[in-house]
Amino acid sequence: PAPFSTDACCERIRKQIDYSNKITKEEAKEGKNKRPVRIYADGIYDMFHSGHARQLMQAKAVFPSVYLIVGVCNDELTWKMKGRTVMNEKERYDAVQHCRYVDEVVADAPWQIDEDFMQHHKIDFVAHDDLPYGSSTEEDIYKWLKDSGRFVATERTEGISTTDVIARIIKDYDIYVRRNLARGYTAKELNVGFMKEKTIQLQSKVESVRGRMMDKGHELINKWEEKSREFICNFLELFGRDGRIVSASLMLLLLLVVVRCSSRSCSL
């Protein structure tokens, strides 16, 4: 996992950097910089998914040599500014730490960074999607970085976001509740009322019985087909010996009709 910015290894790397020697975008693109370009990306990273990973991949690959620092806001700040999260801060830190593109994690990251933050972490550029992100005092908290040429834009992955994932869960709410009840979770743990619990349990029983009946029906059809083939062979052998081909053909046709009708009845 990627280390935290407070770990000794990260502090040692920062001390070795001559931050007075600024790296321009042109130098970074051409790979003329003598050290890795330090890029900072921040976010909540709740229910870490492929959209998050792709954003960090873009930040890591924006220049030939990049040291990627990722800031993750804590629970208190996130709940205040954005709302409740599914994962707590420790889980979100851990998810980001285990992303292959991340070199360093800043825990308790601020909602809005300033020049002091940039200086402390010796950040060259900040990576984020290009949409304006407002606050109580500003229309776009990244504007000052864009104006100073220290902003690099990443693209959002369409169709996947934490909001999208939560919406899918809500849409199939009954299915997930039923599955978790079957796995041993209590109604209280799932915040499900008594009547809702009993309704879901009844639905599960009905579907279970229906499934067993269908399996039994298929089994009966398979057995009947096996026996019918054996019976037809014996029938042909019996009538063929006396040469009564026409009678045998008529009887065989009748038998096939009976078999077909029986199979349809079993399937229904």
N, C-alpha and C positions, 0 to 999 in steps of 0.2 A: 504493500500500500504506500501511497505517496505520504511523505512526512508533513507534519503541521509546521507552520511558519515559525512557531516558537521552539521547535526542536533545534538541538545544537548544530546539526548538519546544515540546516537552512540559514541559521545565523552566521555560520562560518562562510557560506557561499556569498552572502550579502556583504560581509566585511571585505571580501576580496575584490569586489566590483568597484571600479572607478566610475561613479555615477556622473561625474563632471563631464565625462566624455559622452555626449548625447549621440544617439543613433537616429539617423533620419530614415524615412520610409524607403527612399531610393537606395541607400546603403544596405538596408535590411533585405530588400528584394533581390539585390545583386549578390548578396552574401559576402559583402566586404567587411562586415563587422567582425571584430576580433573576439567577441564573446557572444554567447547565445542572447537573442532578443528576449527580454523579460516582458511577457504579455499577461495581463490580468483580466480574468472574466469572473463575473459574479452572478449569483442567483439564489433561488430557494432550493431547487433540485429535489422537490417532493416527489415521491414515487419514481425515482430515477429511471428514465426510459430512453429509447433510442433517439428521441428528439434532443434530449440533453447531451447524449454521447456525440451526436453529429455536430452539435454546436461547438463542443470542446474540440472535436476533431478538426473543425475548420479553423479554430483559433490556433491550434497547434501547428497547422500546415500553412498558415498565412505567409510565413517566411521560411527560408531553407533551414534556419537554426533557431528554434524557439524553446524557451524555458517557460512553461505554462503554470501560472499561479491562479488558483480558483478560490474565490471568496464565497462562503456560505453563511447566510444570516441565521442567527439563533431563533429559538421559538418565540421568545418575548417580543422581539422586534418584528418578526414576521406576522404574528397574530395581530399586532397593533397596526401594521401598515397594510397588510394584505388579507389576513383572515386565518382561520384554523387550517392546520396541515394534517395530512394522514400520518406521515412519519415524523417522529420527534427529531430534535436537532442532532443527537448522537447517531441515529440511523442515517440521516441525510449526510452528515460528515463522512460516515463510513462508506456510503455508496459512492460518493465522489472520490474518496481516497483510492478506491479500487477500479477507477476508470483508467484505462491504459494510457490516455493522453495527458494525464495530470502529473505534474512534477512536484507541486506543493499546494497545501490547502491552508487557507486563512479562516479559522473558526471565528465566530462572533463578528462576521464582516459587517461593516456599516451599510446602511441603506444607500447613502450617497458618499462617495469618496471625495477627498480634497487633495490639495497639493502636499500637505504634510504626510498623508497616507501614501501618496506616490513616492515621496522622498524616502520614507521609512522602508518601504518594500523595494525601492529602486526599480520602479515600473517604467518601462519605455512606452508601452501602448496598452490601451484598454480595448478589449474585444466584446462586442455586443451586437444584437441585431439593430438595424438602423431606425426602427420606430422610435418616436419621441416618448420618453418615460418621464412623467411628471411627478411632482411632489407638492406639498402644501405651499411652497414658495416659488417653484420653478416649473416651467412647461416641459423642459427637457433637462434632466440631471446630467446628461452626457454632452450638452452643448459646448461647455467650456473646453472639453477635450477635443471635440470636433473642430472647434475654432483654432486650437493650438496645434492641430495636425497629429494628435496622439490617440486617435480613435481608428480602429479597424472594424469594418462591418462584417458580421456573419449573417447567414440566412436561416430563417426558421424552417423547420421541417413540417410541411403541410400535413394535416390529418392526424398528427400525434402531439398531444400535450397532456399535462396533468389533468386539466379540466376535461379533456376528451375521455381519458381513462375513467375518471370518476363518473362521468355521464353514462358510460357503458355499464358500470356496476349498478348504478341506480336503475337503469333501464331493465336489467335482468335481476332485479333485487330478490324476487321470490326464489329464483334458481339458486343463487348464492346462499341465501338463508337456509334453504332445504339441504344443500350440500353440507354446510357447516354443522347443521343440527345432526345430520347423519354421521358426521365425523366426531361427534361427542361434545360439541359446544352447547352450552345451556342457552335457553331463551333469554335469560337475564344478561349473559355475556354479550349476546347479539342485540340487546335492547329491543326484543320482540315481545309483544303482549301475549296474554294467555290464549285469546281467541285466534290470533294470527298463527301462533305456534301449532294449535290443534288443526287448523285449516290446512297448513302446509304439510303436517304429518299425515293427514287423511289423503291429500293429493299424492303423496309419495307411496302410500299403501295401494291406492287405486292403480297407479302406473306400474307398480311392482307386480301386482296380480295380472294386469293386462299383458305385461311382458312375458310372464310365465305361460299364460294361455296361448300366446302366439308361438312361443317356442315349442309347446306341446303339440299344437296344430301342425307345425312344420315337421315335427318328428313322426306324427301319424301318417302324413302324406308320403314321407320318404319310405316308411315301412310298407305301406300299401303298394307303392310303385315297385319295390323289390319283389314282393310276393306276386304281384300281377304279372311281372315278366316271367317268373317261374311257372305260373299257371298257364300262360299263353304257350310257352314252349311245350309243356306237357299236352296241352290241348291239340296243338298242331301234330305232334307225334302220334297221338291216338287216332285222329281222323285221317291223317295222311296214309296210314298203313292200309286202310280199306279203300282208298281211292275216292272217298267222298269229298272232293276238293271244293265243290260249289257249296255244299252244306257247311263245310269247315270255314269257308270264306265268310259266309253270312254270320255264322256264330262268332267268328273272330271280330267282325265289324261291330256286332252287338256288344261284345265284351269290351272293346275299346271305348265305345260310347259310355258304358257303365263306369269304366275306370275314370274317364274324363269328368263325368258328372260327380263322381265321388270325390275326386280331387278338388273340384270347385267348392263342394259343400264343406269339406274340411277347412279350406282356406278362409271361407266366410265365417 
